[in-house]
Amino acid sequence: MQNKELVQNKLYMKLFNFFKTWKTKQKVKSLRKKLKLEIDQNISGSQESIDQISKVLTDFKKHNYSKHDSFLNLCIFSDIVLIDLTLLLEKFQFAERLQEKKLYARVISIVLLDYLDNIGVLIGSNCLAELKRNNMLEFIDEFKSMHKNFSSFKTTNERLLREIRNNTIAHKNKDALILNQHINKLNENEIYEFGLQFKIHIKDFIDLSTKVINYISEYMREGRKI
């Protein structure tokens, strides 16, 4: 009798664990589906922004109006990077293999470094100078603050990001043993966190750029050019 009860208890435990695992998997599946939907919406919004601003910039160029070229160029550039980063972070989140996570982390490091290498000129020189020329002085401090955030991020993380790019993805070192060592020691979760932090900085800039676009649009509606 005791043996029969023991067998039944084991069976109940197996069934309990099965349904517990099944419920967990269903919950994860549901959360993943919800997250994917949110990501799809974010990407669609960014792509719509790219298309709209590209059209405006193209129209301006047709009419030889170049007063906002640097700013609009930066807007498009930032939205493209935001899409790249969003996709890579999503792939990293859903990746189950360690090698996948390391690959996505290596590519994330390139995206971050490329943007950081360009943003100094795009904001620090081109955009600030353009704002001053257009007498849009109310945005100067916010752009300087934004530039400072990116500069601080670069100062703190550039060495590691450049090391990852040069030694694990650009393959500048042709020694396969050294390449393998660098890939193995790479902290993929750290790079993922970098990506999340950086995405916040880019979204902050996009929020600021929306204010500037509204400002320019207001002038255009009034039939004036800044």
C-alpha positions, 0 to 999 in steps of 0.5 A: 500500500505504501509503495502504491502511495509512493508511486502515486505521489511521484506521479503527482509530482511529475504532473505538477512539475509538468504543468508548472513548467508548461505554465512558465513556458506559456507565460514566457511565450506571452511576455515575449509576444508582448515585447515583440509587439512593442518592439515592432511598434517602436521600429515602425515609429522610427522608420516613419520618422526616417521617411518623413525627415528624409522627405523634408530634407530632400525637399529642402535640397531641391529648393536650395534651402540648407539651414537645417541640413546638419540637424535633419541629418543627425535626426535620420542618423540617430533613428537608423542607429536606434533601429539597429540597436533595438534589433540587436538588443532584442536578438540578444534578449531572446538568444539561448546560445552563449555564442549568439549572445557574444556575437550580438554583443560584438556587433552592438559594440561596433554600432555604439562605437560608430555612433560615438565616433560620429556624434562628436562632429554631428552634434558638437560642431555641425549642429551647435554651429547651425543652431547659432547661425539660425538664432535658435539659442533656446536649444543650445544648452540642451544640445550641449548637455546631450553632447556632454552625455555622449562624450561622458559615455565615450570617455568611460567605455571607449577603450573596452568597446574599441578593444572588442571591435578591434580584437573580436569583430573587425578581426585585425589580429589574424592570430586565431588563438588570440581571437578566441581568447578575446571572444571567450573573455568578452562579458556579453552581459556588460555590453548588453547593459551598455546598449540599454544605457546608450539607447536611453541617450539616443531616445533622449536626443530624439525627444529633444529633436522633436521639440526642434522639429516642431519649432521649425514647423511652426516657422514654416507654417507662418510662412517664415524661414529661420 
